[in-house]
Amino acid sequence: MFFNKQLLGLDMGSFFLKAARLAKSGRKHHLKRFGFIPIPVNTVVDGSIMNTYEMNDAIKTLLTKERLGDKYCAISIAGHGIISRIVSMAQVPPDEFKKALRVEMETHIPHDINEIYYDGIRTSVFEDNKERVILIAARQDLVGDFMQVVQNAGVRPMSVEIDASALANVFEINYPEELDSTVALLNIGASKVNVVVLSKGVISFFRDVPNGGNFITEEITRRLKVSFQQAESLKSGEQTGDDSILPNQVEEVVADVAKNMVSDIQRVFDYYANINAEDKIQKIFITGGTTRSHTFVTTLRSLMQVPVEKMNPFKEIVVPPSVMDHEQMEAHAHIASISLGLALRRLDEE
């Protein structure tokens, strides 16, 4: 009997819950299933699950809707619950890395080592015979909340990672031609922006900016006196049936908030430039629900000094028409990146 070792990718965002299943044949990945459903407002806030009942119910609903009987999955976490530090470590062989990492964690992370899960990303940047490493830590109770709500829905989480690594995973298989350069990936979601810098195919920096598309929606709601749902539609350029609101009014609000969001992103890029003077970002790839807003994307492109391109997470994935047609791929590409990146994980990986 064939056993699919690919894990189900389950992305628990603050606006949508997404699930993706892939299968690998030869050197190509094939999409077997992709689906999503909206989740109630404030179910996930600042990277923490605030309502486990709503999330559990959403997972069960999505699995039933998409006929996903998977036993194992990969999930990710992001936001305020993630602590990261960039440190210089003595060069050690792979089998000694975990031991050396624990020493650095105890020095640089302000939590009891026994109360956190931790890992490190080796950036392949070397200075003065030391390697630059990104320390990553998350409280065990935070990670436990995500794992428990998935387990209660009948799926066992076998891999827990950060959004940044899931983005890097999906970019790597779709854009191999970009892996010799330095690029930035922006996942502009509802509550946050994941900023990831890849240098020669390796994560050299990441940061989560707590300022997402909901800030635009809330400002449209406040200024134009409409409901949150109407504001969401207006932000994306959809009609709401209210002829009293002119397109240029919406564009003005979106552009104003977008400028502030882009300023936050630019500050992250400036910090990266300060610690990597010789490594210039050559292109920016964007994804996430907020990229549906033409005005936001236009504002971002006008303020950035390098080309900005929308990322296509299906670019090198074989997608049968029976699973998703071309129109659906275009419509869903902006929300699929994290779940697809997670679905690249395998049950037999370390």
BADRENRO-81818 format. One record per residue (C-alpha): residue in three letters; residue number from 1; x negated, y, z. Coordinates in steps of 0.2 Angstrom, whole numbers, padded with zeros to 4 digits. Layout:
BADRENRO-81818
res,n,x,y,z
ALA,NUM,X,Y,Z $
...
***
This chain:
BADRENRO-81818
res,n,x,y,z
MET,1,0000,0000,0000 $
PHE,2,-0007,0017,-0005 $
PHE,3,-0010,0028,0010 $
ASN,4,-0012,0047,0007 $
LYS,5,-0026,0053,0018 $
GLN,6,-0021,0072,0015 $
LEU,7,-0013,0080,0029 $
LEU,8,0003,0090,0028 $
GLY,9,-0002,0108,0029 $
LEU,10,0010,0117,0041 $
ASP,11,0009,0136,0042 $
MET,12,0018,0144,0056 $
GLY,13,0019,0162,0052 $
SER,14,0029,0176,0060 $
PHE,15,0041,0178,0045 $
PHE,16,0041,0161,0036 $
LEU,17,0037,0143,0040 $
LYS,18,0028,0135,0026 $
ALA,19,0024,0117,0022 $
ALA,20,0013,0110,0008 $
ARG,21,0008,0092,0003 $
LEU,22,-0007,0088,-0009 $
ALA,23,-0014,0072,-0016 $
LYS,24,-0031,0071,-0023 $
SER,25,-0035,0061,-0039 $
GLY,26,-0052,0062,-0046 $
ARG,27,-0058,0080,-0044 $
LYS,28,-0041,0087,-0045 $
HIS,29,-0028,0091,-0032 $
HIS,30,-0010,0088,-0036 $
LEU,31,0004,0097,-0028 $
LYS,32,0017,0085,-0021 $
ARG,33,0028,0096,-0011 $
PHE,34,0030,0114,-0006 $
GLY,35,0043,0122,0004 $
PHE,36,0047,0136,0016 $
ILE,37,0061,0143,0027 $
PRO,38,0063,0160,0036 $
ILE,39,0061,0159,0055 $
PRO,40,0070,0170,0068 $
VAL,41,0062,0187,0072 $
ASN,42,0051,0187,0087 $
THR,43,0048,0168,0086 $
VAL,44,0030,0171,0084 $
VAL,45,0023,0187,0090 $
ASP,46,0004,0192,0089 $
GLY,47,-0001,0174,0086 $
SER,48,0009,0167,0100 $
ILE,49,0025,0156,0100 $
MET,50,0037,0166,0110 $
ASN,51,0052,0154,0107 $
THR,52,0047,0136,0106 $
TYR,53,0066,0130,0103 $
GLU,54,0068,0141,0088 $
MET,55,0051,0135,0080 $
ASN,56,0054,0117,0084 $
ASP,57,0071,0118,0076 $
ALA,58,0063,0127,0061 $
ILE,59,0050,0113,0059 $
LYS,60,0063,0100,0059 $
THR,61,0074,0109,0047 $
LEU,62,0060,0112,0035 $
LEU,63,0054,0094,0036 $
THR,64,0072,0087,0032 $
LYS,65,0075,0100,0019 $
GLU,66,0059,0095,0009 $
ARG,67,0061,0077,0013 $
LEU,68,0044,0077,0022 $
GLY,69,0041,0061,0032 $
ASP,70,0023,0064,0035 $
LYS,71,0016,0058,0052 $
TYR,72,0001,0069,0052 $
CYS,73,-0002,0088,0049 $
ALA,74,-0015,0102,0049 $
ILE,75,-0010,0118,0058 $
SER,76,-0019,0135,0060 $
ILE,77,-0019,0149,0073 $
ALA,78,-0024,0168,0072 $
GLY,79,-0021,0184,0080 $
HIS,80,-0024,0190,0098 $
GLY,81,-0027,0173,0104 $
ILE,82,-0043,0171,0094 $
ILE,83,-0059,0177,0101 $
SER,84,-0074,0179,0089 $
ARG,85,-0092,0185,0092 $
ILE,86,-0107,0186,0080 $
VAL,87,-0123,0180,0088 $
SER,88,-0140,0175,0082 $
MET,89,-0145,0157,0087 $
ALA,90,-0161,0147,0087 $
GLN,91,-0161,0136,0071 $
VAL,92,-0156,0118,0076 $
PRO,93,-0152,0103,0066 $
PRO,94,-0134,0098,0064 $
ASP,95,-0134,0085,0077 $
GLU,96,-0139,0098,0090 $
PHE,97,-0128,0112,0085 $
LYS,98,-0113,0108,0097 $
LYS,99,-0125,0107,0112 $
ALA,100,-0133,0124,0107 $
LEU,101,-0116,0131,0103 $
ARG,102,-0109,0128,0121 $
VAL,103,-0124,0138,0128 $
GLU,104,-0119,0153,0117 $
MET,105,-0101,0151,0122 $
GLU,106,-0105,0152,0140 $
THR,107,-0115,0167,0138 $
HIS,108,-0104,0177,0126 $
ILE,109,-0086,0172,0128 $
PRO,110,-0077,0179,0144 $
HIS,111,-0068,0163,0148 $
ASP,112,-0071,0147,0158 $
ILE,113,-0078,0135,0145 $
ASN,114,-0067,0122,0152 $
GLU,115,-0051,0132,0148 $
ILE,116,-0055,0135,0129 $
TYR,117,-0057,0126,0113 $
TYR,118,-0072,0132,0104 $
ASP,119,-0082,0130,0087 $
GLY,120,-0094,0140,0077 $
ILE,121,-0096,0144,0059 $
ARG,122,-0114,0144,0052 $
THR,123,-0116,0158,0040 $
SER,124,-0132,0153,0032 $
VAL,125,-0139,0171,0036 $
PHE,126,-0156,0170,0044 $
GLU,127,-0165,0184,0053 $
ASP,128,-0182,0183,0063 $
ASN,129,-0181,0164,0062 $
LYS,130,-0163,0164,0069 $
GLU,131,-0147,0159,0061 $
ARG,132,-0132,0171,0062 $
VAL,133,-0117,0161,0069 $
ILE,134,-0099,0166,0071 $
LEU,135,-0092,0160,0088 $
ILE,136,-0074,0156,0089 $
ALA,137,-0064,0152,0104 $
ALA,138,-0045,0150,0109 $
ARG,139,-0037,0147,0125 $
GLN,140,-0032,0129,0127 $
ASP,141,-0014,0134,0133 $
LEU,142,-0012,0144,0117 $
VAL,143,-0017,0130,0106 $
GLY,144,-0007,0118,0116 $
ASP,145,0009,0128,0113 $
PHE,146,0007,0126,0094 $
MET,147,0002,0107,0095 $
GLN,148,0016,0103,0107 $
VAL,149,0030,0112,0096 $
VAL,150,0024,0102,0081 $
GLN,151,0023,0085,0091 $
ASN,152,0041,0088,0097 $
ALA,153,0046,0089,0079 $
GLY,154,0039,0072,0076 $
VAL,155,0023,0076,0067 $
ARG,156,0005,0074,0075 $
PRO,157,-0007,0089,0072 $
MET,158,-0024,0081,0068 $
SER,159,-0033,0097,0063 $
VAL,160,-0031,0114,0071 $
GLU,161,-0041,0128,0063 $
ILE,162,-0040,0147,0060 $
ASP,163,-0031,0156,0046 $
ALA,164,-0048,0162,0040 $
SER,165,-0055,0144,0036 $
ALA,166,-0039,0139,0028 $
LEU,167,-0040,0154,0016 $
ALA,168,-0058,0150,0012 $
ASN,169,-0053,0132,0008 $
VAL,170,-0040,0136,-0004 $
PHE,171,-0051,0150,-0012 $
GLU,172,-0065,0138,-0014 $
ILE,173,-0056,0125,-0025 $
ASN,174,-0047,0139,-0035 $
TYR,175,-0061,0151,-0039 $
PRO,176,-0077,0141,-0041 $
GLU,177,-0084,0154,-0053 $
GLU,178,-0084,0167,-0038 $
LEU,179,-0094,0157,-0026 $
ASP,180,-0111,0164,-0031 $
SER,181,-0105,0182,-0026 $
THR,182,-0098,0191,-0011 $
VAL,183,-0079,0193,-0010 $
ALA,184,-0066,0198,0003 $
LEU,185,-0050,0188,0005 $
LEU,186,-0035,0198,0013 $
ASN,187,-0020,0188,0019 $
ILE,188,-0008,0203,0022 $
GLY,189,0006,0195,0031 $
ALA,190,0021,0202,0042 $
SER,191,0012,0204,0058 $
LYS,192,-0007,0204,0054 $
VAL,193,-0020,0205,0040 $
ASN,194,-0033,0191,0040 $
VAL,195,-0049,0198,0033 $
VAL,196,-0062,0185,0027 $
VAL,197,-0078,0188,0019 $
LEU,198,-0086,0174,0009 $
SER,199,-0104,0176,0004 $
LYS,200,-0110,0163,-0009 $
GLY,201,-0095,0152,-0004 $
VAL,202,-0099,0153,0015 $
ILE,203,-0088,0162,0028 $
SER,204,-0100,0176,0034 $
PHE,205,-0087,0186,0043 $
PHE,206,-0069,0186,0048 $
ARG,207,-0057,0197,0058 $
ASP,208,-0038,0198,0061 $
VAL,209,-0031,0216,0060 $
PRO,210,-0015,0217,0070 $
ASN,211,-0006,0228,0058 $
GLY,212,0005,0219,0045 $
GLY,213,0020,0222,0033 $
ASN,214,0032,0223,0047 $
PHE,215,0025,0240,0051 $
ILE,216,0031,0246,0034 $
THR,217,0048,0238,0036 $
GLU,218,0050,0246,0053 $
GLU,219,0046,0263,0046 $
ILE,220,0058,0261,0031 $
THR,221,0071,0257,0044 $
ARG,222,0067,0272,0055 $
ARG,223,0066,0285,0041 $
LEU,224,0080,0279,0029 $
LYS,225,0092,0273,0042 $
VAL,226,0094,0255,0035 $
SER,227,0094,0238,0043 $
PHE,228,0078,0228,0045 $
GLN,229,0085,0216,0032 $
GLN,230,0089,0230,0020 $
ALA,231,0071,0238,0023 $
GLU,232,0063,0221,0019 $
SER,233,0072,0221,0002 $
LEU,234,0068,0239,-0002 $
LYS,235,0050,0236,0003 $
SER,236,0049,0222,-0010 $
GLY,237,0057,0233,-0024 $
GLU,238,0074,0224,-0023 $
GLN,239,0091,0233,-0024 $
THR,240,0102,0233,-0008 $
GLY,241,0117,0241,-0016 $
ASP,242,0115,0257,-0007 $
ASP,243,0114,0270,-0021 $
SER,244,0110,0284,-0009 $
ILE,245,0092,0278,-0007 $
LEU,246,0081,0283,-0021 $
PRO,247,0066,0272,-0026 $
ASN,248,0054,0287,-0024 $
GLN,249,0060,0289,-0005 $
VAL,250,0055,0271,-0002 $
GLU,251,0039,0273,-0011 $
GLU,252,0034,0288,-0001 $
VAL,253,0037,0278,0016 $
VAL,254,0027,0263,0009 $
ALA,255,0013,0273,0003 $
ASP,256,0011,0282,0020 $
VAL,257,0011,0267,0030 $
ALA,258,0000,0258,0017 $
LYS,259,-0013,0271,0019 $
ASN,260,-0015,0268,0038 $
MET,261,-0016,0250,0035 $
VAL,262,-0029,0251,0022 $
SER,263,-0039,0263,0034 $
ASP,264,-0039,0249,0046 $
ILE,265,-0045,0236,0033 $
GLN,266,-0058,0249,0027 $
ARG,267,-0065,0250,0045 $
VAL,268,-0068,0231,0045 $
PHE,269,-0077,0232,0029 $
ASP,270,-0088,0247,0035 $
TYR,271,-0092,0236,0050 $
TYR,272,-0097,0222,0039 $
ALA,273,-0108,0233,0028 $
ASN,274,-0117,0240,0044 $
ILE,275,-0122,0222,0049 $
ASN,276,-0125,0216,0031 $
ALA,277,-0133,0231,0022 $
GLU,278,-0140,0220,0008 $
ASP,279,-0123,0211,0005 $
LYS,280,-0111,0221,-0005 $
ILE,281,-0093,0215,-0007 $
GLN,282,-0090,0214,-0025 $
LYS,283,-0071,0210,-0027 $
ILE,284,-0056,0209,-0015 $
PHE,285,-0043,0195,-0017 $
ILE,286,-0026,0198,-0009 $
THR,287,-0012,0187,-0004 $
GLY,288,0002,0187,0009 $
GLY,289,0020,0193,0009 $
THR,290,0016,0211,0009 $
THR,291,0008,0210,-0008 $
ARG,292,0025,0208,-0015 $
SER,293,0026,0227,-0013 $
HIS,294,0020,0235,-0029 $
THR,295,0018,0252,-0020 $
PHE,296,0007,0244,-0006 $
VAL,297,-0004,0235,-0019 $
THR,298,-0006,0251,-0029 $
THR,299,-0011,0261,-0014 $
LEU,300,-0023,0247,-0009 $
ARG,301,-0031,0247,-0026 $
SER,302,-0032,0266,-0027 $
LEU,303,-0041,0267,-0010 $
MET,304,-0054,0253,-0012 $
GLN,305,-0070,0255,-0020 $
VAL,306,-0071,0238,-0028 $
PRO,307,-0058,0228,-0039 $
VAL,308,-0043,0221,-0031 $
GLU,309,-0035,0205,-0038 $
LYS,310,-0020,0195,-0032 $
MET,311,-0026,0177,-0027 $
ASN,312,-0017,0163,-0036 $
PRO,313,-0018,0148,-0024 $
PHE,314,-0011,0136,-0037 $
LYS,315,-0024,0141,-0050 $
GLU,316,-0034,0125,-0051 $
ILE,317,-0020,0114,-0043 $
VAL,318,-0010,0102,-0054 $
VAL,319,0008,0107,-0051 $
PRO,320,0021,0095,-0060 $
PRO,321,0036,0104,-0067 $
SER,322,0047,0092,-0056 $
VAL,323,0039,0100,-0041 $
MET,324,0038,0118,-0045 $
ASP,325,0040,0127,-0062 $
HIS,326,0030,0142,-0068 $
GLU,327,0043,0155,-0062 $
GLN,328,0043,0147,-0045 $
MET,329,0024,0147,-0043 $
GLU,330,0024,0165,-0047 $
ALA,331,0037,0169,-0035 $
HIS,332,0030,0159,-0021 $
ALA,333,0011,0161,-0023 $
HIS,334,0010,0175,-0011 $
ILE,335,0016,0165,0004 $
ALA,336,0007,0148,-0001 $
SER,337,-0011,0151,0002 $
ILE,338,-0013,0146,0021 $
SER,339,-0002,0130,0020 $
LEU,340,-0011,0124,0004 $
GLY,341,-0028,0128,0013 $
LEU,342,-0022,0117,0027 $
ALA,343,-0016,0103,0016 $
LEU,344,-0034,0101,0009 $
ARG,345,-0038,0094,0025 $
ARG,346,-0040,0075,0026 $
LEU,347,-0035,0062,0040 $
ASP,348,-0052,0054,0038 $
GLU,349,-0062,0071,0041 $
GLU,350,-0073,0074,0056 $
***
